């Protein structure tokens, strides 16, 4: 197995074109354990951390551009980003330990395609996009359209994610992400729930609710969003959110949780995420 560390996107694409069995990585916090567990080794490993465009966080003209290999520790230390996306920041800070977050990235968390990834529900709730590079050019894709099954993405073998794009939230908006894990930290979500809301007065003008770890891919709960839109936060609307989340969940039975338990928790976390996002939105400018 060869290791290469290109310094430009074009150099990385050139390697991919020359050997379709090559594999890119941003932090290797998932890749190395997978290889040690018996996953076939790629002929060439391409480290994306040396490409300047893929490592950075910039804010211009009401848009955020975050390199796909940017360490999550960089994201969670940026005060302006924290103020704009508190829930996405919290989700990013849940990826592994403090040490791992110096290597882990949104690009890796997304393209590893685990249904339990923490940053992805929050990215989808905030309507994030990715720029995908290939030898035929670049294309922009919704984060929600990248993962198609556990361990599988919609990206071709000659493509990789270059950067993430996020618009500034509208006024009086905020987000939240909550998860349930068996331990206090360093664990995989049994259920995750992200919410992003925009307030108009005391009513919800817009809402996006996304579940993780309860289906083969991430689940956007449209019925819960519809129950909130144009309504105030009250017991009836929150009950409708919880019920919609339970119905949208399609989990499995495993040693970490039963189907019934995960559905119940999905409803609870969706409701709590909405409450937290709305509380934050009330204080947002």
ChimeraX attribute file (.defattr): number of C-alpha atoms within 10 A of each C-alpha:
attribute: neighborCount
match mode: 1-to-1
recipient: residues
	/A:1	8
	/A:2	9
	/A:3	13
	/A:4	15
	/A:5	15
	/A:6	18
	/A:7	16
	/A:8	14
	/A:9	19
	/A:10	14
	/A:11	15
	/A:12	26
	/A:13	21
	/A:14	14
	/A:15	20
	/A:16	23
	/A:17	16
	/A:18	10
	/A:19	15
	/A:20	13
	/A:21	15
	/A:22	21
	/A:23	22
	/A:24	25
	/A:25	20
	/A:26	27
	/A:27	24
	/A:28	17
	/A:29	18
	/A:30	14
	/A:31	18
	/A:32	12
	/A:33	11
	/A:34	13
	/A:35	12
	/A:36	10
	/A:37	9
	/A:38	8
	/A:39	11
	/A:40	9
	/A:41	16
	/A:42	17
	/A:43	14
	/A:44	18
	/A:45	20
	/A:46	23
	/A:47	20
	/A:48	26
	/A:49	22
	/A:50	17
	/A:51	20
	/A:52	14
	/A:53	20
	/A:54	25
	/A:55	20
	/A:56	17
	/A:57	19
	/A:58	11
	/A:59	14
	/A:60	9
	/A:61	7
	/A:62	10
	/A:63	13
	/A:64	18
	/A:65	20
	/A:66	25
	/A:67	26
	/A:68	31
	/A:69	30
	/A:70	28
	/A:71	26
	/A:72	24
	/A:73	20
	/A:74	15
	/A:75	22
	/A:76	20
	/A:77	12
	/A:78	12
	/A:79	12
	/A:80	12
	/A:81	18
	/A:82	15
	/A:83	12
	/A:84	18
	/A:85	24
	/A:86	21
	/A:87	28
	/A:88	29
	/A:89	26
	/A:90	19
	/A:91	26
	/A:92	27
	/A:93	19
	/A:94	21
	/A:95	24
	/A:96	18
	/A:97	13
	/A:98	14
	/A:99	9
	/A:100	16
	/A:101	22
	/A:102	15
	/A:103	20
	/A:104	26
	/A:105	30
	/A:106	28
	/A:107	26
	/A:108	23
	/A:109	23
	/A:110	24
	/A:111	21
	/A:112	18
	/A:113	21
	/A:114	21
	/A:115	28
	/A:116	24
	/A:117	26
	/A:118	32
	/A:119	27
	/A:120	31
	/A:121	31
	/A:122	33
	/A:123	28
	/A:124	25
	/A:125	26
	/A:126	27
	/A:127	17
	/A:128	18
	/A:129	21
	/A:130	25
	/A:131	19
	/A:132	19
	/A:133	21
	/A:134	22
	/A:135	14
	/A:136	9
	/A:137	8
	/A:138	14
	/A:139	12
	/A:140	14
	/A:141	18
	/A:142	15
	/A:143	21
	/A:144	22
	/A:145	15
	/A:146	19
	/A:147	22
	/A:148	16
	/A:149	15
	/A:150	15
	/A:151	14
	/A:152	14
	/A:153	15
	/A:154	13
	/A:155	18
	/A:156	9
	/A:157	15
	/A:158	22
	/A:159	22
	/A:160	25
	/A:161	27
	/A:162	22
	/A:163	25
	/A:164	25
	/A:165	22
	/A:166	18
	/A:167	17
	/A:168	17
	/A:169	19
	/A:170	14
	/A:171	13
	/A:172	18
	/A:173	27
	/A:174	31
	/A:175	32
	/A:176	29
	/A:177	31
	/A:178	22
	/A:179	23
	/A:180	17
	/A:181	14
	/A:182	12
	/A:183	9
	/A:184	7
	/A:185	12
	/A:186	13
	/A:187	14
	/A:188	22
	/A:189	23
	/A:190	23
	/A:191	29
	/A:192	32
	/A:193	35
	/A:194	34
	/A:195	34
	/A:196	31
	/A:197	31
	/A:198	24
	/A:199	25
	/A:200	16
	/A:201	10
	/A:202	12
	/A:203	15
	/A:204	21
	/A:205	17
	/A:206	17
	/A:207	27
	/A:208	24
	/A:209	30
	/A:210	29
	/A:211	34
	/A:212	29
	/A:213	27
	/A:214	27
	/A:215	18
	/A:216	20
	/A:217	25
	/A:218	28
	/A:219	22
	/A:220	23
	/A:221	22
	/A:222	17
	/A:223	16
	/A:224	27
	/A:225	25
	/A:226	17
	/A:227	19
	/A:228	25
	/A:229	19
	/A:230	16
	/A:231	17
	/A:232	19
	/A:233	16
	/A:234	10
	/A:235	9
	/A:236	13
	/A:237	19
	/A:238	22
	/A:239	16
	/A:240	19
	/A:241	28
	/A:242	23
	/A:243	20
	/A:244	21
	/A:245	32
	/A:246	22
	/A:247	15
	/A:248	22
	/A:249	27
	/A:250	17
	/A:251	21
	/A:252	17
	/A:253	11
	/A:254	9
	/A:255	6
	/A:256	13
	/A:257	15
	/A:258	14
	/A:259	14
	/A:260	15
	/A:261	15
	/A:262	24
	/A:263	23
	/A:264	18
	/A:265	22
	/A:266	31
	/A:267	26
	/A:268	19
	/A:269	24
	/A:270	31
	/A:271	24
	/A:272	21
	/A:273	25
	/A:274	29
	/A:275	19
	/A:276	19
	/A:277	24
	/A:278	28
	/A:279	17
	/A:280	18
	/A:281	21
	/A:282	17
	/A:283	10
	/A:284	17
	/A:285	9
